[in-house]
């Protein structure tokens, strides 16, 4: 997995792990900015979408269902 994806996943998992009722909605651009602020690694929204989808995460609605 590319370095940016490895840096992005822990941040995404942390912010998306809070129950949906208790957290703001995370759009891909907002989540990408948060990842950059925390890690210093910039990741594009399109790449972030792919990384989240592969891990079964969703920026808009918490954990994705199958």
C-alpha positions as CSV (number, residue, x, y, z in Angstrom):
1,X,0.0,0.0,0.0
2,X,1.4,3.5,-0.9
3,X,2.8,5.7,1.9
4,X,0.0,8.2,1.7
5,X,-2.7,5.5,2.1
6,X,-0.8,4.1,5.1
7,X,-0.7,7.5,6.7
8,X,-4.3,8.2,5.9
9,X,-5.9,5.0,7.2
10,X,-5.2,5.5,11.0
11,X,-6.6,9.1,10.9
12,X,-9.6,8.0,8.8
13,X,-10.3,5.1,11.1
14,X,-10.1,7.3,14.2
15,X,-12.4,10.1,13.0
16,X,-14.9,7.7,11.5
17,X,-15.0,5.3,14.5
18,X,-17.2,7.8,16.5
19,X,-20.9,6.8,16.3
20,X,-22.6,8.8,13.5
21,X,-25.0,10.5,15.9
22,X,-22.1,11.9,17.8
23,X,-19.8,13.2,15.1
24,X,-20.0,15.6,12.1
25,X,-20.4,14.3,8.6
26,X,-17.0,13.8,7.0
27,X,-16.9,14.7,3.3
28,X,-13.9,13.4,1.4
29,X,-12.4,16.9,1.0
30,X,-12.8,17.6,4.7
31,X,-11.3,14.2,5.6
32,X,-8.4,14.8,3.2
33,X,-7.7,18.1,4.9
34,X,-7.8,16.5,8.4
35,X,-5.4,13.8,7.2
36,X,-3.0,16.4,5.9
37,X,-3.2,18.4,9.1
38,X,-2.4,15.4,11.3
39,X,0.2,13.6,9.1
40,X,1.6,16.2,6.7
41,X,0.7,13.8,3.9
42,X,-1.6,15.2,1.2
43,X,-3.9,12.6,-0.4
44,X,-6.3,13.3,-3.2
45,X,-10.1,12.8,-2.7
46,X,-10.2,10.3,-5.4
47,X,-7.4,8.2,-3.9
48,X,-8.8,8.6,-0.5
49,X,-12.1,7.2,-1.8
50,X,-10.4,4.1,-3.1
51,X,-8.5,3.6,0.1
52,X,-11.6,3.9,2.2
53,X,-13.6,1.7,0.0
54,X,-11.0,-1.1,0.1
55,X,-11.0,-0.9,3.9
56,X,-14.8,-0.9,4.1
57,X,-15.0,2.7,5.5
58,X,-17.2,5.5,4.4
59,X,-16.7,9.2,5.0
60,X,-20.4,10.1,5.0
61,X,-22.1,7.4,7.0
62,X,-19.7,5.6,9.3
63,X,-18.8,2.0,8.6
64,X,-20.0,0.9,5.2
65,X,-22.5,-2.0,5.2
66,X,-22.4,-4.8,2.7
